[in-house]
């Protein structure tokens, strides 16, 4: 691993452990995601009802797909979070060599958290459903 990749990986590790990020992540999944959970369950329930009515001639059903909708959505959201978090190492690498590295690093964490907080779960759910 070259020096630049090592630097990026080390700082990506840093944001995952940063208290502000941990608080964001906890709030995101324990508060914000709970708001859309009833809608997710309804989508899974409707999918299961539709599957029960449309059994494949081979005896296969689409029930497993319906049962995975909620976890698939969580993976989808995690992927969106990771894409946003991936911007953090680039920000941090711009701080490299600056005298005010700690302040710059804190600014990177703050700006990354601001980007993360702009993720709209309702809009992402609509996009996820559309792509299903």
DSSP file (Angstrom, degrees, kcal/mol; ACC not computed):
  #  RESIDUE AA STRUCTURE BP1 BP2  ACC     N-H-->O    O-->H-N    N-H-->O    O-->H-N    TCO  KAPPA ALPHA  PHI   PSI    X-CA   Y-CA   Z-CA
    1    1 A X              0   0    0      0, 0.0     0, 0.0     0, 0.0     0, 0.0   0.000 360.0 360.0 360.0 127.5    0.0    0.0    0.0
    2    2 A X     >  -     0   0    0      1,-0.1     4,-2.3     4,-0.0     5,-0.2  -0.229 360.0-102.3 -73.7 168.6    1.5    3.3   -1.0
    3    3 A X  H  > S+     0   0    0      1,-0.2     4,-2.4     2,-0.2     5,-0.1   0.873 119.4  51.8 -60.1 -41.1    1.8    6.2    1.4
    4    4 A X  H  > S+     0   0    0      2,-0.2     4,-2.4     1,-0.2    -1,-0.2   0.925 111.4  46.4 -64.9 -45.0   -1.2    8.1    0.1
    5    5 A X  H  > S+     0   0    0      2,-0.2     4,-2.9     1,-0.2     5,-0.2   0.887 111.8  52.0 -64.7 -38.3   -3.5    5.1    0.3
    6    6 A X  H  X S+     0   0    0     -4,-2.3     4,-2.6     2,-0.2    -1,-0.2   0.930 110.1  49.2 -61.0 -44.7   -2.2    4.4    3.8
    7    7 A X  H  X S+     0   0    0     -4,-2.4     4,-1.9     2,-0.2    -2,-0.2   0.922 112.9  46.9 -59.5 -46.8   -3.0    8.0    4.8
    8    8 A X  H  X S+     0   0    0     -4,-2.4     4,-2.2     2,-0.2    -2,-0.2   0.937 113.4  47.7 -63.0 -48.4   -6.5    7.8    3.4
    9    9 A X  H  X S+     0   0    0     -4,-2.9     4,-2.3     1,-0.2    -2,-0.2   0.907 110.3  52.7 -60.8 -42.8   -7.3    4.5    5.0
   10   10 A X  H  X S+     0   0    0     -4,-2.6     4,-1.3    -5,-0.2    -1,-0.2   0.903 113.5  42.9 -60.5 -41.5   -6.0    5.7    8.4
   11   11 A X  H  X S+     0   0    0     -4,-1.9     4,-1.7     2,-0.2    -1,-0.2   0.784 109.4  56.0 -79.8 -26.1   -8.2    8.8    8.3
   12   12 A X  H  X S+     0   0    0     -4,-2.2     4,-1.5     2,-0.2    -1,-0.2   0.903 107.2  51.3 -66.7 -39.9  -11.2    6.9    7.1
   13   13 A X  H  X S+     0   0    0     -4,-2.3     4,-1.1     1,-0.2    -2,-0.2   0.872 105.6  57.9 -59.3 -38.0  -10.8    4.7   10.1
   14   14 A X  H >X S+     0   0    0     -4,-1.3     4,-0.9     1,-0.2     3,-0.6   0.911 104.0  48.7 -61.3 -45.9  -10.6    7.9   12.2
   15   15 A X  H >< S+     0   0    0     -4,-1.7     3,-0.5     1,-0.2    -1,-0.2   0.869 105.4  58.2 -68.0 -33.7  -14.0    9.2   11.1
   16   16 A X  H 3< S+     0   0    0     -4,-1.5    -1,-0.2     1,-0.2    -2,-0.2   0.814 114.4  38.7 -63.3 -27.6  -15.7    5.8   11.8
   17   17 A X  H << S+     0   0    0     -4,-1.1    -1,-0.2    -3,-0.6    -2,-0.2   0.509  87.3 117.4 -99.7  -6.3  -14.5    6.0   15.4
   18   18 A X    <X  -     0   0    0     -4,-0.9     4,-2.6    -3,-0.5     3,-0.3  -0.418  67.6-132.1 -66.3 133.0  -15.1    9.8   15.9
   19   19 A X  H  > S+     0   0    0      1,-0.2     4,-2.5     2,-0.2     5,-0.2   0.857 105.6  53.0 -56.1 -39.1  -17.8   10.4   18.6
   20   20 A X  H  > S+     0   0    0      2,-0.2     4,-2.2     1,-0.2    -1,-0.2   0.907 111.6  46.0 -64.3 -39.6  -19.7   12.9   16.5
   21   21 A X  H  > S+     0   0    0     -3,-0.3     4,-3.1     2,-0.2     5,-0.2   0.920 111.0  51.8 -68.2 -42.8  -19.9   10.4   13.7
   22   22 A X  H  X S+     0   0    0     -4,-2.6     4,-2.4     1,-0.2    -2,-0.2   0.903 110.9  48.8 -60.2 -40.6  -21.0    7.6   16.0
   23   23 A X  H  X S+     0   0    0     -4,-2.5     4,-2.5    -5,-0.2    -1,-0.2   0.907 112.0  49.0 -64.6 -41.5  -23.7    9.9   17.4
   24   24 A X  H  X S+     0   0    0     -4,-2.2     4,-3.1     2,-0.2    -2,-0.2   0.953 112.2  47.9 -60.3 -49.4  -24.8   10.7   13.9
   25   25 A X  H  X S+     0   0    0     -4,-3.1     4,-2.2     1,-0.2     5,-0.3   0.902 112.5  48.7 -60.3 -43.3  -24.9    7.1   12.9
   26   26 A X  H  X S+     0   0    0     -4,-2.4     4,-2.8    -5,-0.2     5,-0.4   0.939 114.8  44.7 -62.7 -48.0  -26.8    6.1   16.0
   27   27 A X  H  X>S+     0   0    0     -4,-2.5     4,-2.0     1,-0.2     5,-1.9   0.900 111.1  55.4 -61.8 -41.6  -29.4    8.9   15.4
   28   28 A X  I  <>S+     0   0    0     -4,-3.1     5,-2.0    -5,-0.2    -2,-0.2   0.930 120.1  28.1 -59.5 -48.4  -29.6    8.1   11.7
   29   29 A X  I  <5S+     0   0    0     -4,-2.2    -2,-0.2     3,-0.2    -1,-0.2   0.800 125.9  43.5 -87.9 -29.2  -30.5    4.4   12.2
   30   30 A X  I  <5S+     0   0    0     -4,-2.8    -3,-0.2    -5,-0.3    -2,-0.2   0.728 131.4  15.6 -90.1 -21.1  -32.3    4.5   15.6
   31   31 A X  I  X5S+     0   0    0     -4,-2.0     4,-1.0    -5,-0.4    -3,-0.2   0.763 129.6  37.4-113.8 -61.7  -34.4    7.6   15.1
   32   32 A X  I >><S+     0   0    0     -5,-1.9     4,-0.8     1,-0.2     3,-0.6   0.902 117.9  48.8 -65.6 -42.5  -34.6    8.6   11.4
   33   33 A X  H >><S+     0   0    0     -5,-2.0     4,-0.8    -6,-0.3     3,-0.5   0.835 103.5  61.9 -68.4 -30.8  -34.8    5.1   10.0
   34   34 A X  H 3> S+     0   0    0      1,-0.2     4,-0.6     2,-0.2     3,-0.4   0.823  95.1  63.0 -63.0 -29.8  -37.5    4.1   12.5
   35   35 A X  H << S+     0   0    0     -4,-1.0     4,-0.3    -3,-0.6     3,-0.3   0.870 109.5  38.1 -63.6 -37.1  -39.8    6.7   11.0
   36   36 A X  H <X S+     0   0    0     -4,-0.8     4,-2.2    -3,-0.5     3,-0.3   0.524  92.0  93.3 -92.8  -4.2  -39.8    5.0    7.6
   37   37 A X  H  X S+     0   0    0     -4,-0.8     4,-2.8    -3,-0.4     5,-0.2   0.892  81.0  54.3 -57.3 -44.4  -39.9    1.5    9.1
   38   38 A X  H  X S+     0   0    0     -4,-0.6     4,-2.1    -3,-0.3    -1,-0.2   0.906 110.1  48.4 -58.0 -38.7  -43.7    1.2    9.0
   39   39 A X  H  > S+     0   0    0     -4,-0.3     4,-2.3    -3,-0.3    -1,-0.2   0.913 110.9  50.5 -66.3 -41.1  -43.7    2.0    5.3
   40   40 A X  H  X S+     0   0    0     -4,-2.2     4,-2.4     1,-0.2    -2,-0.2   0.919 110.7  49.0 -61.2 -44.2  -40.9   -0.5    4.7
   41   41 A X  H  X S+     0   0    0     -4,-2.8     4,-2.7     1,-0.2    -1,-0.2   0.883 109.9  51.8 -64.2 -37.8  -42.9   -3.2    6.5
   42   42 A X  H  X S+     0   0    0     -4,-2.1     4,-2.9    -5,-0.2     5,-0.2   0.906 109.1  50.0 -64.8 -41.4  -46.0   -2.3    4.4
   43   43 A X  H  X S+     0   0    0     -4,-2.3     4,-2.2     2,-0.2    -2,-0.2   0.928 112.8  46.6 -61.9 -45.0  -44.0   -2.7    1.2
   44   44 A X  H  X S+     0   0    0     -4,-2.4     4,-2.4     2,-0.2    -2,-0.2   0.903 113.0  50.0 -63.9 -41.2  -42.7   -6.1    2.3
   45   45 A X  H  X S+     0   0    0     -4,-2.7     4,-2.5     2,-0.2    -2,-0.2   0.929 111.4  47.5 -63.3 -46.5  -46.2   -7.2    3.4
   46   46 A X  H  X S+     0   0    0     -4,-2.9     4,-2.3     1,-0.2    -1,-0.2   0.882 111.0  52.2 -63.0 -38.0  -47.7   -6.1    0.0
   47   47 A X  H  X S+     0   0    0     -4,-2.2     4,-2.4    -5,-0.2    -1,-0.2   0.929 110.0  48.6 -61.4 -46.1  -44.9   -7.9   -1.8
   48   48 A X  H  X S+     0   0    0     -4,-2.4     4,-2.3     2,-0.2    -2,-0.2   0.893 110.8  50.5 -63.5 -40.5  -45.6  -11.1    0.2
   49   49 A X  H  X S+     0   0    0     -4,-2.5     4,-1.4     1,-0.2    -1,-0.2   0.926 111.6  48.0 -62.3 -43.9  -49.4  -10.9   -0.5
   50   50 A X  H  X S+     0   0    0     -4,-2.3     4,-1.0     1,-0.2    -2,-0.2   0.896 110.9  51.3 -64.2 -40.0  -48.7  -10.4   -4.2
   51   51 A X  H >< S+     0   0    0     -4,-2.4     3,-0.6     1,-0.2    -1,-0.2   0.904 105.6  55.3 -63.0 -42.0  -46.2  -13.4   -4.2
   52   52 A X  H 3< S+     0   0    0     -4,-2.3     3,-0.4     1,-0.2    -1,-0.2   0.842 111.4  45.2 -61.2 -32.6  -48.8  -15.6   -2.5
   53   53 A X  H 3< S+     0   0    0     -4,-1.4    -1,-0.2     1,-0.2    -2,-0.2   0.657 114.6  48.4 -84.3 -16.9  -51.3  -14.8   -5.3
   54   54 A X  S << S+     0   0    0     -4,-1.0    -1,-0.2    -3,-0.6     2,-0.1  -0.447  73.7 176.0-123.7  58.7  -48.7  -15.3   -8.2
   55   55 A X        -     0   0    0     -3,-0.4     6,-0.2    -2,-0.2     2,-0.1  -0.414  35.1-113.8 -68.1 138.3  -47.0  -18.6   -7.5
   56   56 A X    >   -     0   0    0      4,-2.0     3,-2.4     1,-0.1    -1,-0.1  -0.416  22.4-118.8 -67.3 143.6  -44.5  -19.6  -10.1
   57   57 A X  T 3  S+     0   0    0      1,-0.3    -1,-0.1     2,-0.1    -2,-0.1   0.762 114.9  60.1 -57.5 -24.3  -45.5  -22.8  -12.1
   58   58 A X  T 3  S-     0   0    0      2,-0.1    -1,-0.3     1,-0.0     3,-0.1   0.518 121.9-107.5 -80.8  -3.7  -42.4  -24.5  -10.8
   59   59 A X  S <  S+     0   0    0     -3,-2.4     2,-0.1     1,-0.4    -2,-0.1   0.341  78.7 132.7  93.2  -7.0  -43.5  -24.0   -7.2
   60   60 A X        -     0   0    0     -5,-0.1    -4,-2.0     2,-0.0    -1,-0.4  -0.473  38.2-162.1 -73.6 147.7  -41.0  -21.2   -6.6
   61   61 A X        -     0   0    0     -6,-0.2     3,-0.4    -2,-0.1     4,-0.2  -0.848  28.1-128.0-124.8 167.2  -42.2  -18.0   -4.9
   62   62 A X  S >> S+     0   0    0     -2,-0.3     4,-1.7     1,-0.2     3,-0.5   0.268  77.6 111.1 -95.1  12.0  -40.8  -14.6   -4.7
   63   63 A X  H 3> S+     0   0    0      1,-0.2     4,-2.6     2,-0.2     5,-0.2   0.884  70.1  57.6 -55.7 -42.9  -41.3  -14.6   -0.9
   64   64 A X  H 3> S+     0   0    0     -3,-0.4     4,-1.1     1,-0.2    -1,-0.2   0.910 106.0  51.2 -56.1 -38.9  -37.5  -14.7   -0.1
   65   65 A X  H X4 S+     0   0    0     -3,-0.5     3,-0.5     1,-0.2     4,-0.4   0.916 110.5  49.0 -61.4 -42.9  -37.2  -11.5   -2.1
   66   66 A X  H >< S+     0   0    0     -4,-1.7     3,-1.1     1,-0.2     4,-0.4   0.880 107.7  54.3 -64.8 -38.2  -40.0   -9.9   -0.1
   67   67 A X  H 3< S+     0   0    0     -4,-2.6     4,-0.4     1,-0.2    -1,-0.2   0.740 108.0  50.8 -68.8 -21.5  -38.4  -11.0    3.2
   68   68 A X  T <X S+     0   0    0     -4,-1.1     4,-3.1    -3,-0.5     5,-0.2   0.460  81.0  96.1 -95.1  -1.4  -35.2   -9.3    2.2
   69   69 A X  H <> S+     0   0    0     -3,-1.1     4,-2.2    -4,-0.4    -1,-0.2   0.914  85.5  46.3 -57.2 -46.8  -36.6   -5.9    1.3
   70   70 A X  H  > S+     0   0    0     -4,-0.4     4,-2.0    -3,-0.2    -1,-0.2   0.946 116.7  42.9 -64.5 -48.3  -35.9   -4.3    4.7
   71   71 A X  H  > S+     0   0    0     -4,-0.4     4,-2.3     1,-0.2    -1,-0.2   0.881 112.3  54.9 -66.9 -35.3  -32.4   -5.6    5.0
   72   72 A X  H  X S+     0   0    0     -4,-3.1     4,-2.4     1,-0.2    -1,-0.2   0.896 107.2  50.9 -61.9 -38.6  -31.7   -4.7    1.3
   73   73 A X  H  X S+     0   0    0     -4,-2.2     4,-2.7    -5,-0.2    -2,-0.2   0.908 108.1  51.5 -66.2 -40.2  -32.8   -1.1    2.0
   74   74 A X  H  X S+     0   0    0     -4,-2.0     4,-2.6     2,-0.2    -2,-0.2   0.909 111.2  47.9 -61.8 -40.8  -30.5   -0.9    5.0
   75   75 A X  H  X S+     0   0    0     -4,-2.3     4,-2.3     2,-0.2    -2,-0.2   0.899 110.6  52.5 -64.3 -39.4  -27.6   -2.1    2.8
   76   76 A X  H  X S+     0   0    0     -4,-2.4     4,-1.8     2,-0.2    -2,-0.2   0.929 111.9  45.0 -61.0 -46.7  -28.7    0.4    0.2
   77   77 A X  H  X S+     0   0    0     -4,-2.7     4,-2.7     1,-0.2    -2,-0.2   0.900 110.6  53.7 -65.6 -41.4  -28.6    3.3    2.7
   78   78 A X  H  X S+     0   0    0     -4,-2.6     4,-2.7     1,-0.2    -1,-0.2   0.898 106.9  52.6 -61.2 -38.3  -25.3    2.1    4.1
   79   79 A X  H  X S+     0   0    0     -4,-2.3     4,-2.2     2,-0.2    -1,-0.2   0.907 109.4  49.0 -62.3 -41.6  -23.8    2.2    0.6
   80   80 A X  H  X S+     0   0    0     -4,-1.8     4,-1.8     2,-0.2    -2,-0.2   0.905 111.4  49.6 -64.3 -41.2  -25.1    5.8    0.3
   81   81 A X  H  X S+     0   0    0     -4,-2.7     4,-2.8     1,-0.2    -2,-0.2   0.924 110.2  50.7 -61.9 -44.2  -23.5    6.7    3.6
   82   82 A X  H  X S+     0   0    0     -4,-2.7     4,-2.0     1,-0.2    -2,-0.2   0.884 106.6  54.5 -63.0 -38.7  -20.2    5.1    2.6
   83   83 A X  H  < S+     0   0    0     -4,-2.2     4,-0.3     1,-0.2    -1,-0.2   0.912 112.4  44.2 -60.7 -41.1  -20.2    7.1   -0.7
   84   84 A X  H >< S+     0   0    0     -4,-1.8     3,-1.5     1,-0.2     4,-0.3   0.915 112.1  51.5 -69.5 -42.6  -20.5   10.3    1.3
   85   85 A X  H >X S+     0   0    0     -4,-2.8     3,-1.9     1,-0.3     4,-0.5   0.803  95.7  71.1 -64.8 -28.6  -17.9    9.2    3.9
   86   86 A X  H 3X S+     0   0    0     -4,-2.0     4,-0.6     1,-0.3    -1,-0.3   0.703  87.9  65.1 -62.3 -17.7  -15.5    8.4    1.0
   87   87 A X  H <> S+     0   0    0     -3,-1.5     4,-1.7    -4,-0.3    -1,-0.3   0.729  86.6  74.2 -74.9 -21.0  -15.2   12.2    0.5
   88   88 A X  H <> S+     0   0    0     -3,-1.9     4,-2.8    -4,-0.3     5,-0.2   0.925  90.4  51.7 -61.3 -48.9  -13.7   12.6    3.9
   89   89 A X  H  X S+     0   0    0     -4,-0.5     4,-2.8     1,-0.2    -1,-0.2   0.876 108.2  53.2 -59.7 -34.5  -10.2   11.1    3.1
   90   90 A X  H  X S+     0   0    0     -4,-0.6     4,-1.3     2,-0.2    -1,-0.2   0.919 110.7  47.1 -63.8 -41.2   -9.9   13.5    0.1
   91   91 A X  H  X S+     0   0    0     -4,-1.7     4,-0.7     1,-0.2     3,-0.4   0.940 113.4  48.4 -62.8 -47.1  -10.7   16.4    2.5
   92   92 A X  H >X S+     0   0    0     -4,-2.8     3,-1.2     1,-0.2     4,-0.9   0.890 106.0  56.3 -62.5 -40.5   -8.2   15.2    5.0
   93   93 A X  H 3< S+     0   0    0     -4,-2.8     3,-0.4     1,-0.3    -1,-0.2   0.821 101.8  58.0 -65.2 -27.1   -5.5   14.7    2.4
   94   94 A X  H 3< S+     0   0    0     -4,-1.3    -1,-0.3    -3,-0.4    -2,-0.2   0.749 102.6  55.4 -69.2 -22.7   -5.9   18.4    1.5
   95   95 A X  H X< S+     0   0    0     -3,-1.2     3,-2.6    -4,-0.7    -1,-0.2   0.707  80.3 121.5 -79.3 -20.7   -5.0   19.2    5.1
   96   96 A X  T 3< S+     0   0    0     -4,-0.9     3,-0.1    -3,-0.4    -3,-0.0  -0.144  79.9  10.2 -52.2 128.5   -1.8   17.3    4.9
   97   97 A X  T 3  S+     0   0    0      1,-0.3    -1,-0.3     2,-0.1     2,-0.2   0.363  93.6 130.1  85.9  -5.0    1.2   19.5    5.7
   98   98 A X    X   -     0   0    0     -3,-2.6     3,-0.9     1,-0.1    -1,-0.3  -0.572  62.1-131.9 -81.5 147.0   -0.8   22.4    6.9
   99   99 A X  T 3  S+     0   0    0      1,-0.3     2,-0.6    -2,-0.2     3,-0.3   0.861 106.8  53.7 -64.9 -35.2    0.1   23.9   10.3
  100  100 A X  T 3>  +     0   0    0      1,-0.2     4,-2.7     2,-0.1    -1,-0.3  -0.271  69.0 144.0 -95.8  48.5   -3.5   23.8   11.5
  101  101 A X  H <>  +     0   0    0     -3,-0.9     4,-2.9    -2,-0.6    -1,-0.2   0.872  69.2  51.0 -55.6 -43.5   -3.9   20.1   10.7
  102  102 A X  H  > S+     0   0    0     -3,-0.3     4,-2.5     2,-0.2    -1,-0.2   0.932 112.6  45.5 -64.0 -45.4   -6.2   19.5   13.7
  103  103 A X  H  > S+     0   0    0      2,-0.2     4,-2.2     1,-0.2    -2,-0.2   0.910 114.5  48.7 -63.0 -42.1   -8.5   22.4   12.9
  104  104 A X  H  X S+     0   0    0     -4,-2.7     4,-2.1     2,-0.2    -2,-0.2   0.912 110.9  50.7 -63.7 -42.8   -8.6   21.3    9.2
  105  105 A X  H  X S+     0   0    0     -4,-2.9     4,-2.3     2,-0.2    -2,-0.2   0.909 109.6  50.1 -61.5 -43.5   -9.3   17.7   10.3
  106  106 A X  H  X S+     0   0    0     -4,-2.5     4,-2.6     1,-0.2    -1,-0.2   0.890 109.0  52.4 -62.5 -39.0  -12.2   18.9   12.5
  107  107 A X  H  X S+     0   0    0     -4,-2.2     4,-2.9     2,-0.2    -1,-0.2   0.883 108.0  51.8 -63.1 -37.9  -13.5   20.9    9.6
  108  108 A X  H  X S+     0   0    0     -4,-2.1     4,-2.4     2,-0.2    -2,-0.2   0.916 110.5  47.4 -64.6 -43.0  -13.4   17.8    7.4
  109  109 A X  H  X S+     0   0    0     -4,-2.3     4,-2.5     2,-0.2    -2,-0.2   0.935 113.5  48.8 -62.6 -45.4  -15.4   15.8   10.0
  110  110 A X  H  X S+     0   0    0     -4,-2.6     4,-2.1     1,-0.2    -2,-0.2   0.929 113.1  45.9 -61.0 -46.8  -17.9   18.7   10.3
  111  111 A X  H  X S+     0   0    0     -4,-2.9     4,-2.1     2,-0.2    -1,-0.2   0.873 112.6  51.0 -67.5 -35.4  -18.4   19.0    6.5
  112  112 A X  H  X S+     0   0    0     -4,-2.4     4,-2.5    -5,-0.2    -1,-0.2   0.916 110.3  49.2 -66.4 -42.4  -18.7   15.2    6.1
  113  113 A X  H  X S+     0   0    0     -4,-2.5     4,-2.4     2,-0.2    -2,-0.2   0.873 109.0  53.2 -64.3 -36.5  -21.3   15.1    8.8
  114  114 A X  H  X S+     0   0    0     -4,-2.1     4,-0.7     2,-0.2    -1,-0.2   0.913 109.9  47.9 -63.6 -41.7  -23.2   18.0    7.2
  115  115 A X  H >< S+     0   0    0     -4,-2.1     3,-0.8     1,-0.2     4,-0.3   0.915 112.0  50.0 -63.4 -42.6  -23.2   16.0    3.9
  116  116 A X  H >< S+     0   0    0     -4,-2.5     3,-1.7     1,-0.2    -2,-0.2   0.892 105.5  56.0 -62.7 -39.7  -24.4   12.9    5.7
  117  117 A X  H 3< S+     0   0    0     -4,-2.4    -1,-0.2     1,-0.3    -2,-0.2   0.671  96.9  65.8 -70.4 -14.1  -27.2   14.8    7.4
  118  118 A X  T << S+     0   0    0     -3,-0.8     2,-0.4    -4,-0.7    -1,-0.3   0.563  72.2 112.4 -82.2  -7.8  -28.5   15.9    4.0
  119  119 A X    <   -     0   0    0     -3,-1.7     2,-0.8    -4,-0.3    -3,-0.0  -0.539  61.6-149.0 -68.0 121.8  -29.3   12.3    3.1
  120  120 A X     >  -     0   0    0     -2,-0.4     4,-2.6     1,-0.2     5,-0.2  -0.835   8.3-163.5 -98.0 108.2  -33.1   12.2    2.9
  121  121 A X  H  > S+     0   0    0     -2,-0.8     4,-2.7     1,-0.2     5,-0.2   0.875  89.0  53.6 -61.1 -38.8  -34.3    8.7    3.9
  122  122 A X  H  > S+     0   0    0      2,-0.2     4,-2.1     1,-0.2    -1,-0.2   0.932 112.2  44.3 -62.2 -45.5  -37.8    9.2    2.4
  123  123 A X  H  > S+     0   0    0      2,-0.2     4,-2.2     1,-0.2    -2,-0.2   0.892 113.8  50.6 -65.8 -39.8  -36.3   10.2   -1.0
  124  124 A X  H  X S+     0   0    0     -4,-2.6     4,-2.7     2,-0.2    -2,-0.2   0.880 108.7  52.2 -66.2 -37.2  -33.8    7.3   -0.8
  125  125 A X  H  X S+     0   0    0     -4,-2.7     4,-2.8     2,-0.2     5,-0.2   0.926 109.3  49.5 -63.4 -43.9  -36.6    4.9    0.0
  126  126 A X  H  X S+     0   0    0     -4,-2.1     4,-2.2     1,-0.2    -2,-0.2   0.908 112.8  47.2 -60.8 -41.7  -38.6    6.2   -3.1
  127  127 A X  H  X S+     0   0    0     -4,-2.2     4,-2.0     2,-0.2    -2,-0.2   0.910 112.0  50.7 -65.3 -42.1  -35.4    5.7   -5.2
  128  128 A X  H  X S+     0   0    0     -4,-2.7     4,-0.9     2,-0.2    -2,-0.2   0.919 111.1  47.9 -60.7 -45.9  -34.9    2.2   -3.8
  129  129 A X  H >< S+     0   0    0     -4,-2.8     3,-0.7     1,-0.2    -1,-0.2   0.908 110.5  52.0 -63.1 -42.2  -38.5    1.2   -4.5
  130  130 A X  H 3< S+     0   0    0     -4,-2.2    -1,-0.2     1,-0.2    -2,-0.2   0.874 111.4  47.2 -61.7 -37.6  -38.2    2.6   -8.0
  131  131 A X  H 3<        0   0    0     -4,-2.0    -1,-0.2     1,-0.2    -2,-0.2   0.600 360.0 360.0 -81.3 -11.8  -35.0    0.5   -8.6
  132  132 A X    <<        0   0    0     -4,-0.9    -1,-0.2    -3,-0.7    -2,-0.1   0.503 360.0 360.0 -63.9 360.0  -36.5   -2.7   -7.2
